[in-house]
Amino acid sequence: MEFDKSRQFSSEAEILKVLGHPIRLKIVAGLCTKECNVKHIWECLELPQATVSQHLALLKHKGIIEGKREGVEVHYRVINPLAKKIIATL
């Protein structure tokens, strides 16, 4: 096996860092199987809406998920291929 000294792994490390929190990991794992809105997510996780919203905001900011407005609701889905691959591996 050859080691690539020039590769930095910065973006990979950032994604792993964000996914390192159990709540965010659960959210991304769930969103890999089905798009859903914040209400459905916090009901499934049995967490306060504010807590889930904070985690969603970070995941969105880091480019792991995106939200699509449908009427008054925002439906979230995973858009980062590496995050999908990590979840599939777990």
Stockholm file with secondary structure:
# STOCKHOLM 1.0

chainA/1-90         MEFDKSRQFSSEAEILKVLGHPIRLKIVAGLCTKECNVKHIWECLELPQATVSQHLALLKHKGIIEGKREGVEVHYRVINPLAKKIIATL
#=GR chainA/1-90 SS CCCCTTCCCHHHHHHHHHHTSHHHHHHHHHHHHCCEEHHHHHHHHTCCHHHHHHHHHHHHHTTSEEEEEETTEEEEEECCHHHHHHHHHC
#=GC SS_cons        CCCCTTCCCHHHHHHHHHHTSHHHHHHHHHHHHCCEEHHHHHHHHTCCHHHHHHHHHHHHHTTSEEEEEETTEEEEEECCHHHHHHHHHC
//
